Amino acid sequence: MLSIPQIKFLKSLHKSKFRKQHGKIILEGHRLILQAVTFGAIMEKVWITDEYESSDQFKEIAMGLKKNEFDIISQKSIKKISENKNSQGIVSLTSIPQYKPVIKYPYKSIYLDRISDPGNMGALLRTACWFGIKNIFLSPECVDIYNSKVIRSAMGAHFYFDRINIVSFDDIDKDDLL
């Protein structure tokens, strides 16, 4: 069972300020968590419902998790953490992905400027990954790439560490560019 402070902490991660402060994100749903686990993301903790534990979907994810990485909690607790109206019975906590530093601008790169819709940003990340774009540069005016809607619509693209590198110009010292 999750304590009230734990639930408050997990809910706070739906806000950009707290994601940046703690370096953590919440992942929701079977497909997204399976993609993250498959591509090497380290899950700090995974919470599942009884119903989810007895499903075939859980067996898929359980192969990539250690026994102590998941706890069984009530559907009510998952609803408190989740931003989704209809929970799939699984939520996880992981660190924000750390991408490789870019030394020079490589051949396969794109620059996204002022993408404000989370669904569009996720679709662009997913599509760039599919087309083999190695580096994605984001203007400071872009939506937060760790927004839960961006993460869901990207369908795991954030975790293709060997294929993709995401760089936000918010994170770059402007003096380094001159």
N, C-alpha and C positions, 0 to 999 in steps of 0.2 A: 504494500500500500504506500502511496505517496503522501508525504506530509504536506501541510499547507504551505510552508516555505519552499518546498521543492516545486510544488505546482506554480507558485508565484514566479519562481526563477524560470521555469520552463516557459510559462506564458510570456515573460518579459522578452524572451528570445524572438518573439514575433516582431519586435521593434528593432530597427537598424542600429540605434544607439547601443542597445544592450548586446546585440550580436557582435558588434565591433569591440565593445568593452571586454566581453568574455571570450571572444574568439570561438563561439559555439553556434551551431544551427540545429534546428529541429527538422527532422525528415518525417513525413507522414505517408503511409500507404505501402502496400506490398511491393509493387513494381519498382518504385523509387528506391526503397531500402535494399531490395535485391540487387539493383544496378550498382548502388554504392558499395555494397559488400563484395560483389563480383569484381569490381575494379579497384579494390584494395582500400576503401575508406575504413578507418578504424571506428567502430561504434563504441562509444563510451558506455552507453546503456541502451537497451531496447525494452520497451514495455509492450506487452501483448495482453489480449483478453483470453479467457478460457476457450471461447469459441474459435479464436484464431489459432490457438495452440493445437487444437484437434483437427485443423484443416490441412489439406495437402500443400497449400501455399507455405505454411510454416515449415514443413519438412524441407522445402527448397532453401529457405533462408537459414534454417538451423544448421545446415551443413557448413555454412560460412561463419557461424558465430560460435563463440566459446560458451560453455554452460553458464558461467557467471555474468554474461553480458546481457541477459534478459530476465525480466521479472514479469509475473502475471499480476495484472491489476484489473479493476472493474471497468466496464464500458463507460460508466459515469466519470471515472477519473480520466480516461482517455479523452472524453468529450471536453473536459475542463482544459486540457492541454491543447487540443487540436483547434485549428482554424476552420477545418472542414465541417460542414453540417453533418455529413454522413461518413463516419469514421470506418476504416477498413479493419480496425482492431489491432493496429500496430503503429507505434510511434518510436522514433529513436533520437538520441542525442549524439552528435558528432562534432568534431572540430571543423572550422572553416578550412576548406582545402588550401594548401600552400602550393603555389605554382612556382615554376622555375623562373629565375630572373632572366630578363631579355637583355643580352649583351648588344646585339645589333638587330635591326629590323629584318627579319627573315622574309624570304620570297612569298610564302603563303601566309599573309596577314590581312586582317580587315580592321577598320576603325568604325565603331558604331557611335554615332553622335545623336544625343538627345532622344534616345529611345525611352519613352516614358511608360508605355504599357507593359506590365509584367508578362502577360501572355505572349506578346510579340518578342520581347527580349528572350524568353525561354525558347521560343521557336527558332529565333536567329542563332542562339547558342547550339541548339540541337542540329540545325541545318549546317552550320559551319563545321561542326564536328564530323558530320556525315560526309561533307565534301573535302575533308582533310585539311581544313584551315588550321594551321598550327597555333597562331597567336591572334587573340581578339583583344583589341585595345578599345577601351570605353571612355567616352568623354565624361567630365565631372557631372554633367547634367543628366546622365543616364539613371534609370531606376536601379536600385540596389540589387545586385545579382544574387544576393542571398535572401531576397524576399521570398516567402513561401510559395507564392504564385509563380515566380520565375523558376524556382527549383522544380516545382511540379511540372510545368510546361516544358522545361528542358529535358525532362525524363532521364536524368542521370548524366547528362553531358558534363556537369561540373566535376565528375569523378573520373573522367577519361584522362588521367594524368599523363599517359604516354602519347596521347593524341592532341591535347588541347592545353593552351596556356592563356589565362585570362588576366589582363592587366588593366587596372583602372587608373586613369590619370590623377585621381584623388590620392593614390598611394605613392605617386612618384614625386620626388623632390624636383621642383621646377628648374632649379639651378643645374641639375644633371643634364637637362635637355639642351642647354645652350652651348 
